[in-house]
Amino acid sequence: MKTRAIIIEIICCLFIAMFLYAAITKLTDYHNSFLKMLNQPFDNKYAPFMTWAVPAVEIIISSLLISEKTRRIGLYAATGLMLIFSGYVTFVLSGYYNGVVPCSCGGFLSSMNWTQHLLFNLFFVAIGVVALFFHKRKNAHRETRTSNVYA
């Protein structure tokens, strides 16, 4: 296996582990997750939906990252979701929401302060970009090799 392919595999495994850990901890402590969602800066009528939707999306993205056929879309989705989470944390840090906003993450992630959360999220955005770049280069190399066979 080439170095780029190994790096992509490691990054996908990191995303899968992080998303599944976050989803499972939210779902296993549903009541606490729901209470935290009620304190988010959006209308409380969305809390029941968001308490299920966020972990569901994390599980779906993890599933996409497992298969080589869906990995590219999974990497875009994972990187995009982490970018959205990073934007949200940036708004929290800037004081945009006027008050204390609890972290609705589960497990050890909920013990991070907002600055640590932003750095954690940006790390995943960065490795997602790296994986997408390597995935694109890997596929471009594969297409070039295939077109040379038929030339």
DAVEN-V281254 format. One record per pair of residues at least 4 apart in sequence whose ideal C-beta (glycine too) atoms are under 8 Angstrom apart, sorted by the first residue. I is the first residue (numbers start at 1). GAP is how many residues later the second one is. Records with the same first field share a line. If there is no record, write none. Layout:
I = GAP / GAP
//
This chain:
1 = 4 / 5 / 8
2 = 4 / 136
3 = 4
4 = 4 / 130 / 133 / 134
5 = 4 / 129 / 133
6 = 4
7 = 4 / 123 / 124 / 127
8 = 4 / 63 / 123 / 126 / 127 / 130
9 = 4
10 = 4
11 = 4 / 64 / 116 / 117 / 119 / 120
12 = 4 / 53 / 54 / 59 / 62 / 63 / 119
13 = 4
14 = 4 / 110 / 113
15 = 4 / 46 / 47 / 50 / 59 / 60 / 63 / 109 / 112 / 113
16 = 4 / 46 / 49 / 50
17 = 4
18 = 4 / 106
19 = 4 / 39 / 40 / 42 / 43 / 59
20 = 4 / 38 / 39 / 42
21 = 4 / 85 / 86 / 88
22 = 4 / 33 / 36 / 83 / 84 / 85 / 87
23 = 4 / 31 / 32 / 33 / 35 / 36 / 39
24 = 4 / 31 / 82
25 = 4 / 80 / 81 / 82 / 84
26 = 4 / 7 / 25 / 28 / 29 / 78 / 79 / 80
27 = 6 / 28
28 = 78
29 = 4 / 77
30 = 4 / 21
31 = 4
32 = 4
33 = 4 / 18 / 71 / 73
34 = 4 / 13 / 14 / 17
35 = 4
36 = 4 / 66 / 67 / 68
37 = 9 / 10 / 11 / 13 / 14 / 67
38 = 6 / 9
39 = 62 / 63
40 = 7 / 10 / 61 / 62 / 64
41 = 56 / 60
42 = 4 / 8
46 = 4
47 = 4
48 = 4
49 = 4
50 = 4
51 = 4
52 = 4
53 = 4
54 = 4 / 50
55 = 4
56 = 4
57 = 4 / 24
58 = 4 / 23
59 = 4
60 = 4 / 17
61 = 4 / 13 / 16 / 17 / 20
62 = 4 / 12
63 = 4 / 7 / 11
64 = 6 / 7 / 9 / 10 / 13
65 = 5 / 6 / 9 / 10 / 13
66 = 4 / 5 / 8
67 = 4
70 = 4
71 = 4 / 64
72 = 4 / 60 / 63 / 67
73 = 4
74 = 4
75 = 4 / 53 / 56 / 57 / 60
76 = 4 / 56
77 = 4
78 = 4 / 46 / 50
79 = 4 / 45 / 46 / 49 / 50 / 52 / 53
80 = 4
81 = 4
82 = 4 / 39 / 42 / 43 / 46
83 = 4 / 42
84 = 4
85 = 4 / 36
86 = 4 / 32 / 35 / 36 / 39
87 = 4
88 = 4
89 = 4 / 25 / 28 / 29 / 32
90 = 4 / 28
91 = 5 / 6
92 = 4 / 5 / 9 / 22
93 = 21 / 22 / 25
97 = 4
103 = 6 / 7 / 9 / 11 / 14
104 = 6
105 = 4 / 5 / 7 / 12
106 = 4
108 = 4
109 = 8 / 11
112 = 4 / 5 / 8
113 = 4
114 = 4
115 = 4
116 = 4
117 = 4
118 = 4
119 = 4
120 = 4
121 = 4
122 = 4
123 = 4
124 = 4
125 = 4
126 = 4
127 = 4
128 = 4
129 = 4
130 = 4
131 = 4
132 = 4
133 = 4
134 = 4
135 = 4
136 = 4
137 = 4
138 = 4
139 = 4
140 = 4
141 = 4
142 = 4
143 = 4
144 = 4
145 = 4
146 = 4
147 = 4
//
